[in-house]
Amino acid sequence: MVRHISYSLPLTRRQFDRSKLPKPENYYAQQFPELKNKSVKSAWVNVHCCFHDDSQPSLGINLISGGFHCFACGAKGGDVLAFQRMRYRLSFVRAVDLWEAWYDY
């Protein structure tokens, strides 16, 4: 008689943890060096858009929420994760992997 032994590996489940994303102000300061020397008085600032050839600052970014909107090409998103994905053409999983923004349970 042949016995079959089944092995079960523990499955690790991952869930996206938004709290592990970088703070928008710090993230955008790395993406747009001109923000490092700028004194910001409001949540929204305009920078040159990285999604098209831009001669005037047309990309509005929110340094609190991370949202962005280009008034010339229409690129938009709600947070730094959306920006990262769009700028570097990453899948959701790859973008979250880069920041290790997972909660294992």
N, C-alpha and C positions, 0 to 999 in steps of 0.2 A: 504494500500500500504506500502510495506517495503522498506525503504531506506538503501542503503549500504553506509557506510561512509568509505572512504579509508584514511588511515593514511600513510603518507610517512615520513620515517625517513631520515634525512640528511646522506648521505653516505660520510664517510671520506676515501679518497684515500691516500694510502701511496706509496711513491717512495723511493727507496734506495738512500741514501746520502753518497757517498764515503768520503766526507770531514769529516764525523763524526767518521771514523775509527781511531784507535790509530796510532800514528806515529810508523813506523816499529822499529826504534831504541829503543824506550821505551817498546814496546810490547815484542820484543825478549829479552830484558834485564830481563823482568819478567819471561819469559819462560825458559831462560837459565841463571841461576845465575852467571855462569863463565864469562859472558860478562860484568858484572858490574865492575869487577876489571881489565878488559883488555883495553889497549889503542888501539883504532882502527885507522888504517892508511888508509884503503881502504873501499870501499862500501861492499865488500864481506868478510865474515869471515866464518870459519869452526867450527862447534860444533859437539858434539856427537848426532847422529840421535835418535830421540824419536820414530821413526816408526819401528825400529828393534833393536835387541841387538847389540850394537855398541861398539867395543873395541877401535877404533880410530876415531877421528872426521871426519865424511864423509858427513855431512849435510852442504852444503854451503847456507848461508842466506845473502840476500842483505839488508843492513840496511837503504837504501834509498828508494828502490821500494817496499820492503817487499817480493820479490820473493825468492823462496827456491828450492834447488835441492839436493837430496841425491845421491851421486855417487856410493853407494853400493846397496841400495834397489830400487832406481828409483823414490822415492816419489818426487813430484814436484808441484809447483803452482806459481801463479803470484803475490800474495799479502798476507797480514796478514789474510784476511778473508778466503782465500783458506787454509792457514795453520790451522787456528782455526777450520774450518769445518773438515779437514782431521784428525787432532790430536784428537779431541773430538767427532768425528762422528756426526756432527750436520747438519741439513738441512740448506739451505740458509736462510730461514726465521728465524729459531731459532738463528742462529749465529748473524744475524743483530739485532734481538730483544735484545740479550744480551748487545750489545753496543748502543742500542737505536739509530741506524743509519738510521732513517727514516725521510723523509720530508713529512709532512702532507699537503695536499692541498685540 
